[in-house]
């Protein structure tokens, strides 16, 4: 049995059923969404337990005719299953959290319907094997997220959503333009097919033009500097579980994942492109953190840190690309990419958790400005503990997961003799620590303000999903242990490192 | 040893103080066993999972044995003290579990031979340091934040140092590194590791967290982390850097000696003008590190011996001082020296112990501080016979060490005088001596101070220190007399400075007559004189700058970062068209670069 299409079908179905049924039966929306996500998480974990892995699903049975893939291919390999796990696991946590959180809004069924659609879109992007389907699913996810950012329909939320739509629209246009040019140049949109064509003949400089368009388009979805300007507004205005999904998952699934897939497995690796990617990564890392430390709004601070942490991911991966393009020391390149991918995974967990804790604070106090909060550590123990765990993870304090991925990235950069990059990585790590201690200090420590004497801990579903993710922050450190690493992270790195194997695997079957 | 490491985290859930105390006695017993182990250099390898075992190399050599022994000892003593100190009112959630975690991480850091594992434990200690300080007032939160940022920054720099070391050697094992300091890579690696060790030990220029931390933390925590464990670990790592990881060059020695001297003088000067006795002790904790760094920086066996011996002595008397300070604070509720006085009659044991500690730290014979300082002085004189630039400057190192000692004495006369001597205040009439569970620990430590002082050269050195440094010879009689004279000079100088203070005191007291200050409020105004110190022109200017935090790297870093943040935020105006323009221009740039 091939279960791949379920990743799209189930959430899409939920997204259709919820608005119809949910208006009458109040418990259906939350229940259905979370059941779907739970099922998909378990399915992904089962995939992961299989070890090295490659699976293709040909929609409608339309296979390869005379060497040309005519149908729609859905592909799951070691990299996509890692991203699928992020999407569905963090989605599940945010979904459970929403049960209590969303009570303060009206239109619960609309919220969960949009949530399911967003999941369907992200899953779709990750499993599709051709560019046009990536675009379609990307738009599903993006449009659902535009609506969710504006869900509070206050002035600032609408403004943020509008900015996000305009910039997101520009990026989607560029992606579509890139896809069009690709079709004009290669007469196919199947990633594997384009890849094999690119390897067999030299198409000239048009490839670089397509690369630039995709880099800008998906770079904007991944919120990399200089395309980051929409993110702080959008991520801080959305309802908190949605912020967790946007920062923790969306920028990775529809931004970072596609960049990884295309620049490793589709385009031939070139030095210039790798250099630009590394540069963008380093810029995001540095500029993001400097912007973050000056913020007083909890969620804005977190949002800027997303830019900075994505910068780490891209720097690690870019360094790997640079090493591959030079053709020297491939094991070191694999090490750098391992650091990047591990950080990608870790970031999804701790940033998701940070937004959930910020939401918990906002839920009880109604405020996002740290200066007006304070002393909550004496009243909201569980929120404080999980926020501390996530802060330590993002700041790279052992034994939390962020420490290990940053360690790998910094050491890989040094081993590759990129001294300046590693210096900046260290510097950014220090400033990250400072800004999170600032957050801890003003929000949870200091004196308890008069207004919050009667404050209570958040409701059950919120605290339990926060605690679960706090546990994950510690437990995922174990993924780096040799023996466990070979089952989960190393196959994903291998899928990227063996550049042409993707297309061989897809076309060969 | 592995079972020790394994046991501690498991038991860490035991929140009851007694359980952890009994458990820590067992741990101390284990440390004794480790200390008695025959193999002087041993690498244990565990058959865990395949390639993982390379991270589990533990190393037991004389240096780590020494440090393990004292970590175990302080763990036991301070937990005994905490039994009364913590139970009696201070609501410190998870105090004992943090205590045990800290101890476990310290053992792990000292014993691990793999630098990655070392960093893991080392970084975790920063977190426990942060978690120990859980006050709710603004100052203690700020202090915790500052400490953790400085420690965390040094940990990140340590990671960079590790990577650079790998470039030179190709592995992470401490044993068998021996990198020569030549070329940029190894020098930057040396500096990174140095910063990490100095930040932990609290030496200039990354010292500024120590006084803030001790001021805000309760006595037992100050005694446990900044006074004993962090010193032991920081100096342990520095010793490793100087002996095993790198081979020191004359320039590196010069750097270390400069850091040492600057630390001694600046910190003790700051200590002189403090009113809060816990902050005063914190500055002394920084100042004394200068002696250890100086000792290790000499690079000779005798300097090494002096540095390590001073590390142990300092851990003893400084943790003792913090424990007595904690007792005083608990009994009186006061943290400023001006508000205290005359406690010697009501708290005789505490007074006597504090007196012994104060004399030890000032280097008065026959206490232990004297012995180790004496060895360091001898080391400096011996070092002066060399031919490098650092050797020619030996007078500076010696001078700053002696002056530092004198100023230490002066400031401790103030502390002892201000807290314990003078007329008794009426509001302290009802104070009693502390519970014996609290006083026994510092009495034990005080006895050890005396014991180490008397038996220093005959028993302690051959037993504890010589296995680490290898045999060395005290230089001749003439020099030891000089040293003796120097010590006496230091003591005299201290007393003179103090007497000057008393003369001035009379003047200030006169001024108060008829003023609006009630005369009986100034019982023993030993503090007053030290204020006049800040009025002297050049020194006063320096103090002014120090108060404005001109010498604090943390503050500089904060200013620069916030400035950059401000500039960047200014660019983000929130205007959509601007953002669109950025996006399009960047796209154009990328296309230009690629085509």
Interface residues (C-beta under 8 A of the other chain):
Chain A: X162 X163 X166 X167 X170 X171 X174 X205 X208 X209 X211 X212 X213 X215 X216 X220 X226 X227 X229 X230 X232 X233 X272 X273 X276 X287 X290 X291 X292 X293 X294 X375 X378 X392 X395 X396 X397 X398 X399 X403 X406 X407 X410 X411 X413 X414 X415 X417 X422 X423 X426 X429 X430 X431 X433 X434 X437 X438 X440 X441 X445 X446 X447 X448 X481 X482 X483
Chain B: X49 X50 X51 X52 X116 X119 X120 X121 X123 X124 X126 X127 X130 X134 X136 X137 X138 X141 X142 X144 X145 X148 X149 X152 X153 X155 X156 X157 X159 X160 X162 X163 X164 X166 X167 X558 X561 X562 X564 X565 X566 X568 X569 X572 X574 X576 X578 X579 X580 X582 X583 X584 X586 X587 X590 X591 X593 X594 X595
